[in-house]
């Protein structure tokens, strides 16, 4: 069994930080705004974000929540996924099943270890402008965090964590599976069925298709945003669970409402892929020179 090396963690954290600081957070803000304000389309979401701070409006929740999430989730995923994959294979699972198992268990651990409170606080940051719209000065980042903690404890900060877990498990399972299906088709088209190395463009195409098609589970993402949102609505169920949030969104906005924000989500999946695959190879060389360790991460 290959040990999880420091160089792998450094690479995962570095690539995630770059991805979220460039296009990642703006796409996340657009996606969350669309999911929280389901009556607006993409143009409406963009003008709303722009009106609350110009270009900086698109980076709301980046510091510290998106940075904490980016720097920790890669490490958690790598540790847990490699352990789960190793044990799955020791019980006789194939490479494909082992990989999917590792991804799904890693995604689950990611959600409960770091992503729950990070996504919750990002959503709070993005949706609290509604308070400002009423002429009240919105509280600062840490002030908001402490207010939620005092009022609702650790459960309040982790609101929507079950929806995050469902999203991460279905995301990683389908992303892995669909990327493999796409890769098989690309190998057939390019005549590389003997296991020859794919080019960077072919790798990106396979992973981008996997990442983009994984947006089929967008309703659970809209449910997650609704559960974490600071929206004030008398029709909204008080103690919202995954099921009651789903029913509430469907009753308010129908099936279309459940898929709000799917376009920026596909964009996000593709951008994450480009960072991990294309930049991953360049970053691997740099990290190997820096640490003197061979990088074994599957980015």
C-alpha positions in Angstrom: 0.0 0.0 0.0 1.4 3.4 -1.0 1.7 5.8 1.9 0.0 9.2 1.6 2.9 11.6 1.3 3.2 15.2 2.3 3.8 16.1 -1.3 0.4 14.8 -2.3 -1.3 16.9 0.4 0.6 19.9 -0.7 -0.4 19.4 -4.3 -4.1 18.8 -3.5 -4.3 21.9 -1.3 -2.3 24.1 -3.7 -4.4 23.2 -6.8 -7.7 23.6 -4.8 -6.6 27.0 -3.6 -5.7 28.1 -7.1 -9.0 26.8 -8.5 -11.2 28.5 -5.9 -9.3 31.9 -6.0 -9.5 32.2 -9.8 -12.9 31.1 -11.3 -14.0 28.8 -8.6 -15.5 31.2 -6.1 -17.2 33.5 -8.7 -19.0 30.5 -10.2 -19.8 29.2 -6.7 -21.4 32.7 -5.8 -23.4 32.7 -9.0 -24.6 29.1 -8.5 -25.5 29.8 -4.8 -27.3 33.1 -5.6 -29.3 31.4 -8.4 -30.2 28.5 -6.0 -31.2 30.9 -3.2 -33.2 33.4 -5.5 -34.9 30.9 -7.8 -37.1 33.5 -9.4 -34.1 35.1 -11.1 -32.1 33.6 -14.0 -28.4 33.8 -14.6 -28.5 37.4 -15.8 -30.5 38.5 -12.7 -28.1 36.7 -10.4 -25.0 38.3 -12.0 -26.5 41.9 -11.7 -27.5 41.2 -8.0 -23.9 40.1 -7.2 -22.4 43.1 -9.1 -24.7 45.5 -7.3 -23.4 44.5 -3.9 -19.7 45.2 -4.5 -18.7 45.1 -8.2 -16.1 42.5 -8.9 -15.6 41.8 -5.1 -19.2 40.7 -4.9 -18.2 37.6 -6.8 -15.6 36.7 -4.1 -17.9 36.8 -1.1 -17.1 34.0 1.3 -13.7 33.4 -0.2 -11.8 34.5 2.9 -11.7 32.5 5.1 -14.4 29.9 4.4 -13.6 28.9 0.8 -9.8 29.0 1.5 -10.3 26.8 4.6 -12.4 24.4 2.6 -10.0 24.3 -0.4 -6.9 23.7 1.7 -8.4 20.9 3.9 -10.9 19.0 1.6 -8.1 17.8 -0.7 -6.1 16.4 2.2 -9.2 14.7 3.8 -10.3 13.2 0.4 -6.8 11.9 -0.3 -6.3 10.3 3.1 -9.7 8.6 3.3 -10.1 7.7 -0.4 -6.7 5.9 -0.5 -7.6 4.0 2.7 -11.1 3.0 1.5 -9.8 2.0 -2.0 -7.1 -0.1 -0.4 -9.6 -2.0 1.9 -12.1 -2.4 -1.0 -9.4 -4.0 -3.2 -8.3 -6.2 -0.3 -11.9 -7.6 -0.3 -11.6 -8.4 -4.0 -13.0 -5.3 -5.6 -11.9 -4.4 -9.1 -9.9 -1.2 -9.9 -13.1 0.5 -11.1 -15.2 -0.5 -8.0 -12.3 0.2 -5.7 -11.9 3.7 -7.2 -15.6 4.5 -6.9 -15.7 3.2 -3.3 -12.7 5.3 -2.4 -14.2 8.4 -4.0 -17.6 8.0 -2.3 -16.2 7.3 1.2 -13.7 10.1 0.7 -16.5 12.5 -0.3 -18.6 11.5 2.7 -15.6 12.1 5.1 -15.0 15.5 3.3 -18.6 16.6 3.9 -18.6 15.8 7.6 -15.0 16.8 8.4 -14.7 20.2 6.7 -17.2 21.0 4.0 -20.3 21.1 6.2 -19.5 24.3 8.1 -17.5 25.9 5.3 -20.4 25.6 2.7 -22.8 26.8 5.4 -20.7 29.9 6.2 -20.2 30.6 2.5 -23.9 30.4 1.9 -24.6 32.7 4.9 -22.1 35.2 3.5 -23.6 35.1 0.0 -27.3 35.3 1.2 -26.9 37.8 4.0 -27.0 40.7 1.6 -30.8 40.4 1.9 -30.3 42.0 5.4 -28.4 44.9 3.8 -31.2 45.4 1.2 -33.5 46.2 4.2 -31.2 49.0 5.2 -29.5 47.1 8.1 -25.7 46.9 8.2 -24.9 43.1 7.8 -22.6 41.7 10.6 -19.0 40.8 9.8 -17.8 37.3 9.0 -16.7 36.1 12.5 -19.6 38.0 14.1 -22.0 36.0 11.9 -20.2 32.7 12.8 -20.4 33.4 16.6 -24.1 34.5 16.4 -25.0 31.2 14.7 -22.9 29.3 17.2 -24.5 31.0 20.2 -28.0 30.6 18.9 -27.9 27.1 17.4 -24.6 25.5 18.5 -22.5 23.2 16.4 -25.7 21.9 14.6 -26.4 25.5 13.3 -22.9 25.8 11.9 -23.2 22.4 10.2 -26.7 23.1 8.9 -27.2 21.3 5.6 -24.3 18.9 6.2 -26.4 15.8 5.4 -27.3 17.4 2.0 -23.6 18.2 1.5 -22.8 14.5 2.2 -25.4 13.2 -0.2 -24.1 15.7 -2.9 -20.4 14.7 -2.3 -21.1 10.9 -2.4 -23.2 11.1 -5.6 -20.7 13.6 -7.1 -17.6 11.5 -6.6 -19.3 8.3 -7.5 -20.7 9.6 -10.7 -17.7 11.8 -11.6 -15.4 8.9 -11.4 -17.8 6.5 -13.2 -18.8 9.0 -16.0 -15.1 10.1 -16.5 -14.2 6.4 -17.1 -17.1 5.9 -19.5 -16.0 9.1 -21.4 -12.3 7.9 -21.4 -13.3 4.6 -22.9 -15.2 6.3 -25.7 -12.2 8.7 -26.4 -9.8 5.7 -26.5 -12.1 4.0 -29.1 -12.3 7.2 -31.2 -8.5 7.8 -31.1 -7.4 4.2 -31.4 -5.7 4.1 -28.0 -7.6 1.0 -26.7 -4.3 -0.8 -25.8 -3.8 1.5 -22.8 -1.6 4.1 -24.5 -1.1 7.4 -22.7 -3.9 10.0 -23.3 -2.9 13.6 -24.2 -3.7 16.5 -21.8 -6.6 17.6 -24.1 -8.0 14.0 -24.1 -7.6 13.7 -20.3 -9.4 17.1 -19.8 -12.2 16.2 -22.2 -12.9 12.9 -20.4 -12.8 14.5 -16.9 -14.7 17.6 -18.0 -17.5 15.4 -19.4 -17.5 13.4 -16.1 -17.5 16.6 -14.1 -20.2 18.3 -16.2 -22.5 15.3 -16.4 -22.2 14.9 -12.6 -24.4 18.0 -12.3 -27.5 15.6 -12.6 -27.7 15.8 -8.8 -28.2 19.6 -8.8 -31.5 19.3 -6.9 -29.6 18.2 -3.8 -27.3 21.2 -4.2 -30.4 23.6 -4.3 -31.7 21.8 -1.2 -28.4 22.4 0.5 -28.4 26.1 -0.3 -32.0 26.4 0.9 -31.2 24.7 4.2 -28.2 27.0 4.8 -29.8 30.2 3.4 -30.7 33.1 5.6 -33.9 33.8 3.6 -36.9 35.0 5.5 -40.2 33.5 4.3 -43.3 32.8 6.5 -44.2 29.7 4.3 -40.7 28.2 4.9 -40.7 25.1 7.2 -39.0 26.0 10.6 -36.6 23.1 11.2 -35.8 22.2 7.7 -34.5 18.7 6.9 -33.5 17.4 3.4 -37.0 16.1 2.7 -39.0 19.2 3.8 -36.5 21.5 1.9 -37.1 19.4 -1.2 -40.9 19.6 -0.9 -40.7 23.4 -0.1 -38.6 24.2 -3.2 -40.8 22.0 -5.4 -44.0 23.6 -4.1 -42.6 27.1 -4.7 -40.7 26.8 -8.0 -41.5 23.3 -9.4 -38.9 21.1 -11.2 -37.2 24.1 -12.7 -36.5 25.5 -9.3 -34.7 22.3 -8.3 -32.3 22.8 -11.3 -31.5 26.5 -10.7 -27.8 27.2 -10.9 -27.0 24.1 -12.9 -25.2 26.1 -15.7 -22.5 27.7 -13.4 -22.3 24.3 -11.6 -21.3 22.6 -14.9 -18.8 25.4 -15.5 -17.4 24.8 -12.0 -17.0 21.1 -12.7 -15.2 21.8 -15.9 -12.9 24.4 -14.3 -12.0 22.2 -11.4 -11.1 19.5 -13.9 -8.9 21.8 -16.0 -7.0 22.8 -12.8 -6.6 19.3 -11.5 -5.7 17.7 -14.9 -3.9 20.3 -17.0 -2.2 22.2 -14.1 -1.8 19.0 -12.1 1.0 17.8 -14.4 2.9 21.1 -14.2 2.3 21.3 -10.4 3.5 17.7 -9.9 6.9 18.5 -11.4 7.2 21.7 -9.3 6.2 19.8 -6.1 8.6 17.0 -6.8 11.5 19.5 -7.3 10.5 21.3 -4.1 10.1 18.3 -1.8 12.3 15.6 -3.5 9.4 13.2 -3.2 7.7 11.4 -6.1 4.0 12.5 -6.3 1.5 9.7 -6.6 -1.8 11.6 -6.4 -4.3 10.7 -9.0 -5.1 14.3 -10.1 
